[in-house]
Amino acid sequence: MKVHCRVENTEVLGNRKGVNLPGLVVDLPALTEKDKQDVEFGIKHDMDFIAVSFVRSAADIEAVQSFVKATMAKYWPADHPSPKLIAKIENHQVRIVLVGVTNFDEILAVADGIMVARGDLGVEIPLAQVFTCQKMMVSKSNAVGKPVIVATQMLDSMIRNPRPTRSEVILDVGNAVVDGADCVMLSGEVAQGKYPVESVSTMLSIIKEGESFVPRFPISPSIVTGRDSLASAAVNVAYELKAKLIVALTKDGNLARDVAKFKPSVPVMSYTPSRKVGRQLQLHRGRYPFYHPWSVVD
């Protein structure tokens, strides 16, 4: 395949680089044959999460879910936990604030979690809109209790320097923490940077400072089920009594996720008989899973 283009600046183009087509609707399948091979390899080795890149609609997630379900049946018993699907939002086709009709909501409804992939998103849409898109995605994910990851160029200057810029501390990491993100993720800082350990320790110190500033998040998710009522009551009682922690017994992780939905101000110790469920719960903010081989169901 040949691509003819016009060079408009002086830069070195390396190998294995992605191609962005801002403004164009790219009608490609959610999974290529190579993707299927990679997913099957991961399922065979019991991976915990699959990050689905450039998700455009709920149909993309549903296509991956269907393949995962069929592949799980080849390698694992029916009651074995499946990997959770994280939708990477990095495509202009996911209209969040650009037009009145949004398909982010439909993606959020079927995905197990959201990643705000700001690198490619900032190429696909105007840079000024990345800020509002990030705020909207974190807020909507919090409202339904699904984990949300803010990623890409969080401490980008630390690829080359031992200290971050002030704006990275305040606007990137600090803002994500205060907004209610479950995770903040480093990429180039640790994959190819000069100061990988310092990047992690710096981010951790910013997270702790941000969390101390907001002892309780002003989030009021809707109460839909009886388990939601139980989780909401537990979080409120823990806050009023100044409890040190909340303990949740959960077989499939659902009760612990319901508690996480209400963003408690204290840690949640989640006891589960499934090591994989325990690993998956770590994506939620403030969850501390412990393995215990008991048989009570949620």
C-alpha positions in Angstrom: 0.0 0.0 0.0 1.3 3.5 -0.9 0.3 6.7 0.6 1.0 10.0 -1.2 1.1 13.1 1.0 2.5 16.6 1.3 5.0 17.3 4.0 4.2 20.6 5.8 6.8 20.7 8.5 10.3 19.4 9.5 10.0 16.3 11.6 11.2 12.7 11.6 8.5 10.1 10.9 9.4 6.9 12.7 8.2 3.3 12.3 4.9 1.8 13.4 3.1 5.1 13.7 -0.7 5.5 13.7 -2.6 7.5 11.1 -5.3 10.0 12.1 -8.0 11.1 9.7 -9.8 14.0 11.5 -13.2 14.7 10.1 -13.5 11.5 8.1 -15.8 8.6 9.0 -13.7 5.5 9.0 -15.9 2.4 8.3 -13.6 -0.4 9.5 -14.5 -3.5 11.5 -14.0 -3.3 15.3 -11.7 -6.4 15.2 -9.1 -7.3 12.6 -7.8 -10.9 12.3 -4.7 -9.8 14.1 -6.9 -8.3 16.9 -8.7 -11.6 17.2 -5.5 -13.5 17.5 -4.3 -11.2 20.3 -7.6 -11.3 22.2 -7.6 -15.1 22.0 -4.0 -15.2 23.3 -5.0 -13.0 26.2 -8.1 -15.0 27.1 -6.1 -18.2 27.0 -3.8 -16.7 29.6 -6.6 -15.3 31.7 -6.1 -11.6 31.2 -8.2 -9.2 33.3 -9.0 -6.3 30.8 -9.2 -5.6 27.1 -8.8 -2.0 26.0 -10.7 -1.5 22.8 -9.1 1.3 20.7 -10.9 4.0 18.6 -14.4 2.9 19.7 -17.0 4.7 17.6 -20.3 3.2 18.8 -21.8 0.6 21.1 -21.7 -1.8 18.1 -17.9 -1.9 18.3 -18.0 -3.0 22.0 -20.7 -5.5 21.3 -18.7 -7.0 18.5 -15.7 -7.5 20.9 -18.1 -8.8 23.6 -19.4 -11.4 21.2 -16.0 -12.6 20.2 -14.8 -12.7 23.8 -17.9 -14.8 24.9 -17.3 -17.3 22.1 -13.5 -17.5 22.9 -14.1 -17.9 26.7 -16.2 -21.0 26.0 -13.2 -22.6 24.3 -10.9 -22.2 27.3 -12.8 -21.7 30.5 -15.9 -23.0 32.4 -19.1 -21.0 32.2 -18.7 -19.4 35.6 -15.2 -18.1 35.0 -15.0 -14.3 35.0 -14.6 -12.7 31.6 -12.1 -9.9 30.9 -13.6 -6.4 31.3 -13.8 -4.2 28.2 -12.5 -0.7 28.5 -13.6 1.6 25.7 -10.8 4.0 24.6 -12.5 7.2 23.5 -10.1 8.8 21.0 -12.1 9.3 17.8 -14.0 12.3 16.5 -17.0 10.0 15.7 -17.8 9.8 19.4 -19.7 13.1 19.6 -19.8 14.4 23.1 -20.0 18.1 23.0 -19.6 18.7 19.2 -23.2 18.1 18.3 -26.5 17.6 20.2 -26.8 13.9 19.7 -24.1 11.8 21.4 -23.1 8.2 21.1 -20.9 8.3 24.1 -23.9 7.4 26.2 -24.5 4.2 24.2 -20.9 3.2 24.5 -20.9 3.9 28.3 -24.0 1.7 28.6 -22.3 -1.4 27.2 -18.6 -1.0 28.1 -17.2 -2.0 31.5 -15.1 1.1 31.8 -13.9 4.2 29.9 -10.5 5.5 29.0 -10.2 9.2 28.1 -7.4 8.7 25.5 -6.4 12.4 25.2 -3.5 11.9 22.8 -5.4 10.8 19.7 -8.5 12.6 20.8 -6.6 15.8 20.7 -5.7 15.1 17.1 -9.2 14.1 16.1 -11.0 17.1 17.6 -10.0 20.7 18.3 -7.6 20.8 21.3 -9.8 23.3 23.1 -12.6 20.7 23.2 -10.5 18.0 24.8 -10.9 19.7 28.2 -14.7 19.7 28.1 -14.8 16.2 26.6 -12.7 14.9 29.5 -14.9 16.6 32.1 -18.1 15.2 30.5 -16.8 11.6 30.2 -15.5 11.5 33.8 -18.8 13.0 35.1 -21.0 10.6 33.1 -18.9 7.6 34.1 -19.2 8.5 37.7 -22.9 8.9 37.4 -23.3 5.2 36.4 -20.5 3.9 38.6 -18.2 2.7 35.9 -14.4 3.2 36.2 -12.9 5.9 34.1 -9.2 6.3 33.3 -7.6 9.6 32.2 -4.6 8.9 30.1 -1.9 10.2 27.8 0.6 13.1 28.4 -0.3 13.4 32.1 3.4 14.2 33.0 4.7 14.4 29.5 7.6 16.7 30.3 9.0 14.0 32.6 10.0 12.0 29.6 13.0 14.4 29.4 13.0 16.2 32.8 13.1 15.1 36.4 10.3 17.4 37.4 6.9 18.1 35.9 5.6 21.5 34.8 3.2 23.4 37.1 0.4 23.1 34.6 0.8 19.3 34.5 0.5 19.0 38.3 -2.5 21.4 38.5 -4.4 20.9 35.3 -3.7 17.4 34.3 -3.2 15.1 37.3 -4.8 17.3 39.9 -7.9 18.1 37.8 -8.4 14.4 37.0 -8.3 13.5 40.7 -10.7 16.2 41.8 -13.1 15.5 39.0 -13.5 11.9 40.2 -11.4 9.8 37.8 -10.7 6.3 39.1 -7.3 6.0 37.5 -4.7 8.2 36.0 -2.3 6.5 33.6 1.3 7.1 32.5 2.5 6.0 29.1 5.5 7.5 27.4 6.8 8.7 30.7 7.5 5.2 31.8 7.7 3.4 28.5 10.5 5.5 27.0 11.2 8.3 29.4 14.4 9.1 31.3 12.7 9.2 34.7 10.1 6.4 34.9 10.4 5.8 38.7 10.3 9.5 39.4 7.3 9.9 37.2 5.3 7.3 39.2 6.3 8.7 42.6 5.5 12.2 41.4 2.1 11.2 40.2 1.4 9.4 43.4 2.2 12.4 45.5 -0.1 14.6 43.4 -2.9 12.1 43.7 -2.6 11.9 47.5 -2.6 15.7 47.7 -5.7 16.0 45.5 -7.6 13.4 47.4 -7.0 15.2 50.7 -8.5 18.3 49.2 -11.8 16.6 48.3 -12.7 14.4 51.3 -16.1 13.5 49.7 -17.1 13.8 46.1 -20.4 15.6 45.3 -21.7 12.7 43.2 -25.3 11.5 43.4 -25.8 8.5 41.1 -29.3 7.3 40.6 -30.5 4.4 42.9 -32.0 1.8 40.6 -31.8 -1.5 42.5 -32.1 -2.8 46.1 -28.3 -3.3 46.1 -27.9 0.4 45.1 -29.9 1.3 48.2 -27.7 -0.9 50.4 -24.5 0.5 48.9 -25.7 4.1 49.2 -26.8 3.6 52.8 -23.4 2.0 53.7 -21.5 4.9 52.2 -23.6 7.5 54.0 -23.5 5.7 57.4 -19.7 5.4 57.1 -19.4 9.1 56.4 -21.7 10.1 59.3 -20.0 7.8 61.8 -16.5 8.7 60.5 -15.8 5.0 59.9 -12.3 4.1 58.9 -13.3 1.6 56.2 -16.2 -0.3 54.6 -16.0 -4.1 54.2 -17.9 -5.8 51.3 -18.2 -9.5 50.7 -18.6 -10.1 47.0 -18.4 -13.2 44.7 -18.6 -11.5 41.3 -17.6 -8.0 42.3 -21.0 -6.4 41.8 -21.6 -5.4 45.4 -18.1 -3.8 45.6 -18.7 -2.0 42.3 -22.1 -0.7 43.7 -20.3 0.7 46.7 -17.7 2.3 44.5 -20.4 4.0 42.5 -21.1 6.3 45.5 -17.5 7.3 45.8 -17.0 6.7 49.6 -14.5 8.8 51.4 -12.9 5.8 53.1 -11.3 2.6 51.6 -13.4 -0.4 50.7 -12.0 -3.8 51.7 -13.6 -6.2 49.2 -13.4 -9.9 50.1 -13.9 -12.2 47.2 -13.3 -15.9 46.5 -12.1 -15.1 42.9 -8.6 -13.8 42.4 -9.5 -12.5 39.0 -12.5 -10.5 40.3 -10.1 -9.1 43.0 -7.7 -7.9 40.3 -10.5 -6.4 38.3 -11.8 -4.5 41.3 -8.5 -2.6 41.6 -9.5 -0.5 38.6 -12.1 1.2 40.9 -11.0 4.1 43.1 -10.3 3.2 46.7 -11.0 -0.6 46.4 -8.7 -2.9 48.2 -9.5 -6.5 47.2 -8.6 -9.6 49.4 -8.8 -13.2 48.3 -10.8 -15.4 50.7 -12.2 -18.9 49.6 -15.8 -18.5 51.0 -19.0 -19.6 49.2 -21.6 -17.0 50.1 -23.0 -15.2 47.0 -23.7 -11.5 46.5 
